[in-house]
Amino acid sequence: MGEHDVGSGMTRRRMLGIGGTLGSMAVTGLSASAAMARRPAVTGALLRSAIPLPPPFQVPLPIPAVLKPVSTAGGADRYEITQREATVEILPGVRTPVWTYEGTFPGPTIESRSGRPVTVTHRNELPVPTVVHLHGGRTPAASDGYPTDLVLPEGWPDPGHGGHHRGHGGHGSGHGGHGSGHGMHHDPRAVVTRLTRDYTFPLEQRPALLWYHDHRMDFTAPAIWRGLAGLQIVRDDAEDALGLPAGRRELPLVIMDRSFAADGGLDYPALDPTLRGRLGVREPYIGGVLGDVILVNGAPWPVHEVDAVRYRLRILNASNARHYELEAVSDDGRRLDLVQVGADQGLLAAPVTHRVLPIAPAERYDVVIDFSGVPVGGRVRVVNRLGSGRTREVMAFRVARKAADGSRIPRVLSGDLPAWRRSDAVRVRDFSFRAGRLHGDHGWVIDGLPFDPARSDVTVGLGEVEVWRLVADVHHPVHLHLVGFRILSRSGRLPLPHDAGLKDTVALRPGESAEIITRFDGYRGRYLFHCHNAEHEDMGMMANLEVV
């Protein structure tokens, strides 16, 4: 089923029961919403660009620059990143203002080693407060990017009473409402800094593809949309020794959709475009904002020249709300195997071969693709089976030459995956992810409650194993901070082939339930779990997780 822009006959939001029936959907629960949803291809509404769009496969695939550390002394790497406005060329010949990490879109990649600590000093020169979260990181709570732990820009008014303020020559106190015209949540535990903040990541974790992005209370979706996202790769010696494609044959692919205004700027349906006051998006888009331009590493429908050998594709869906079903198709109609070697939290135990790979917002998949059977001069398109029209295309590879290939895909990739069993779990919890009410308006809720930073939702003991049962009304990619988990079942049946390995984000489809198992180890403190549809997240679909 394709997409509809708002206003066309049977629109996406009416199909999803968003809008007038949103309240009743929350009351009547899953049966009605599942019937209304009929497993649509996407949850959200399409925002159409008001500017002519380029043809696909003209722009070369950019590779994000690797950030250089300012120091590597003392067994730790130190980095500095300035968050600032910049103007970049995304569409050919068009200048687009964006919010950036270090002036680039997406931000620079941080290369790191498992067990070697990284400290990143972020400096906020943007017009609004920011927060940085390393998604997939096993991070102490003080550096995890809790949504109220704001870094205030110069001249931003103090958030008011309560809370406590920390460091870097600032003054002021905690968090008394973050200027939202909606919630005015008070968070006495918020740690607010002015201008700069050090985030320290011990990286005592498996090698994996992580990403860092803004996580500011109520305004995560528009901040990511404007450009605040980048990759951090964790490596170790054991993975390096496997012989997987490496060097220029390892490609990071950050996939995201965007829409463009007539002046070339990024369009986004924020209720308050300054992102200073009222949270949320215009009514048609409360299910999620879907762009009509597919970007990979910040370029529209790019093309990349490859040798006729194996490549390792490290894929991140950094879209706010768009789901993809990716397949690689040669010009003569053959579908190439996508051999999955890694998931959100690193290597699988053994490879899994796919022809079609579904990927929800915030999920990562490591796949190896072999171009050796494609004739020189041939092309392989990466297609999104959930898209229609222009959003059906993602990018293309052009096979330029024959070459030697010393890479391999070992039958055993990793022997260190946790083997938690149901019998290890000290408890089972149930959570529902559904439409609901947020301050008297449309929102998204977990177990009927919109997010409140001052409320304790779930308390777990450090080291305890739990099974969580999650159930959804529409598409909800559910992300847990701090820990990775295994997917035990979907709607009472076996997990799907792409559920292998250790995950930190599980994509729930309309009307679907899933069981996950994890051990809450690592660090004590206050963390989150939430929907990673960024519009849902901003409109209440988060909850507190206390590790004690």
Sequence and secondary structure as in RCSB ss.txt:
>XXXX:A:sequence
MGEHDVGSGMTRRRMLGIGGTLGSMAVTGLSASAAMARRPAVTGALLRSAIPLPPPFQVPLPIPAVLKPVSTAGG
ADRYEITQREATVEILPGVRTPVWTYEGTFPGPTIESRSGRPVTVTHRNELPVPTVVHLHGGRTPAASDGYPTDL
VLPEGWPDPGHGGHHRGHGGHGSGHGGHGSGHGMHHDPRAVVTRLTRDYTFPLEQRPALLWYHDHRMDFTAPAIW
RGLAGLQIVRDDAEDALGLPAGRRELPLVIMDRSFAADGGLDYPALDPTLRGRLGVREPYIGGVLGDVILVNGAP
WPVHEVDAVRYRLRILNASNARHYELEAVSDDGRRLDLVQVGADQGLLAAPVTHRVLPIAPAERYDVVIDFSGVP
VGGRVRVVNRLGSGRTREVMAFRVARKAADGSRIPRVLSGDLPAWRRSDAVRVRDFSFRAGRLHGDHGWVIDGLP
FDPARSDVTVGLGEVEVWRLVADVHHPVHLHLVGFRILSRSGRLPLPHDAGLKDTVALRPGESAEIITRFDGYRG
RYLFHCHNAEHEDMGMMANLEVV
>XXXX:A:secstr
    BTTSSS HHHHHT STTHHHHHHH HHHHHHHHSS S SSEEE  SS    SS SB     B   SB GGG
 EEEEEEEEEEEEESSTT EEEEEEETTBSS  BEEEETTS EEEEEEE SSS B EEEET    GGGS  TT  
EE TT     SSSEE STT    SBS TT SS    BTT EEEESEEEEEE   S  EEEEEEE  TTTHHHHHH
TT EEEEEEE HHHHTT    GGGEEEEEEEEE B TTSSB   BSSTTSSS  SB GGGTT EEESEEEETTEE
S EEEEESSEEEEEEEE  SS  EEEEEEETTS EE EEEEEETTEEEEEEEEESSEEE TT EEEEEEE TTS 
TT EEEEEETT  GGGGEEEEEEEEE         S   S      GGG SEEEEEEEEEEEETTEEEEEETTB 
  TTS  EEE TT EEEEEEEESS EEEEESS  BEEEEETTB   GGG S BSEEEE TT EEEEEEE  S  E
EEEEEE SHHHHHTT EEEEEE 
